[in-house]
């Protein structure tokens, strides 16, 4: 798989499932300004609260084929691997699909990531050990102090000024 960063602002991200893993995944996309729809008969309290605050849409039912149609990104995060795989099989070839129960069934995975200022670090073990990916990412992140982050911001400002002069 090719690692890349993608702008999801105002893109429809469909989350199938309403448990803790679904919540963790949708939180990442919500932070980046995605439009979130959750399809699940039941959800954890955190998702219900986000829905009550109008931060996401919750469709209280089992997933159907028509639910997949307009999503840019689909996260299949139910506790039923057969449903997650059905989602992957029925998504169209232009949609990005992550299957939490079996990364090989989707066409992208969500790495562990840390953002500090303009620095973004992402680590993946390609599904082998999310726990180890988290540990590696945290260890890497600890190598960059606030002084480094400030220097990176300064470099960014200099680059903007240079581009404006051209």
N, C-alpha and C positions, 0 to 999 in steps of 0.2 A: 504494500500500500504506500501511496505517496503522501507524506505529511504536508499539510497546508493549513493556513488560517483562512477562515471564511467569514465574510460579513453577513450576519443573519438579521441585522436590524430591519424591522418591518416585514420579515419573511414569515410565512406560516410554518410553524413547527407543530407537528401533531404527535402527541404523546398517547400511546395506547397502554393503559394500565394506570393504577392510581396508588401504588405502594411507595415504599421508601426509596427504592431505586428510581422509579419514575420521578419522584420529587427531586432527588439529587440531580438527575439529568435536566429536568425542566428548569431548575434554578440556574444552571449554567447559561441556558439560552435566554431566560428572562433577564438576566444581568446584562446581556448584550443587546437587548431591545427587540427580541423576536416577538412575534404575535403567537401566543401559545393557545392551543386547544387540547384539552385532555378528554379522551373518550374512555370511560370506565363506569361500571355500575356503582362502584364504591371508591372512595379516595381517603387517604390519610388526612388528618386534621389540617396539616400545613397546606395541602392543596385546596382543601375546602375554604380555608381562610383567604388564600390568594384569589379564589373565585369570588368570595364575598366582598373583597376589596376591588373587584373588577380589574384585576391584573392578569387574569386569564379566563378563558371560556371552558366550562366543564359541561360535557354532554354525558348525561347520566344513563348510559346504556352499554350493551356489548358492541364491539366494533363490527361495522358492516363495510362492504366494498365501497359504497358511496362516500364513506368517511375519508378514504384515502385520496380521493380525486385531486384536491387542490393544494395539498401539502408540498412544501419545498423539501422539508426534512421530516422523516418519520422515525420516532423512537418506539420500538416494540418492547415494552417493559412490563408485560403481565407476568404473573407467576406460573403461567401455562406455556411451556415451550412450543406446544403445537399451535397455539394462537399466534405467538410471536413469529413463528416460521410462516404461517399462513399470510400474515401481514407482508413479510418480505417477498413471498411468492406472488402476491397480488399488487404490489406497488409497480408503477410503470418504470421504464428504464431510465427516465430522466430524474427520478426522485432519489434522494439520499436516504438510505435506510440503515438504522442501527438496531441490531437484535441483541438485547442484553443477555439472553440465555445462551446464545451461540454466535460469537462474532463472525464466524465463517459464513453464516447465512445472510448477513447484511453486506453492504458495499462501503461502509465506513465504520470507524470506531471512534470513541471519544477518549482521548488521552487524558491523563492526569495533567492538570496545568496550574500554573501559578502566574499571576500578573502583579507586577510591582512597577508602578509608573508606566513607562513605555517598554519595559522588559516583559516579555512573555516567554515562559519556559513550558515546554510540553514533553511528556515522557509517556511512551507506550511500551508494553511488553507484548503487544499484539495478542492480547487476551490471555497470556500465560499466567500472569499474576498482577491483578490490579493493586494489590497491597504493596508489592515490591515497586511498582511504578510510582505509587504515592511516596514511598520512602525515598526513592532516587530523586524525585522531583523536589521534595522538601530539602534534601541534602544539597542539591544544586542551588536552590533558592537561597539557602543560608550563606552562600559564598559571596553574595552581592549585598553590600551594606547601603545605607541611605546616601552616603557620599557618592557611590557608584550610580545610583538611580538619579541623583541630581545632575551628575556629569552627563548621563545619557539624555536627560531632558535638555540640557544646555546644547549638546550636539544636535539635537533635533531642531532647536530654535535656530541655530547657525545654518543648518541645511535649508530651512524654510527661507531665511533671508537670502541665501545664495541663489535659490530658485527664483525668487522675486526679482532679483537683479538681471536675470537672463531675459 
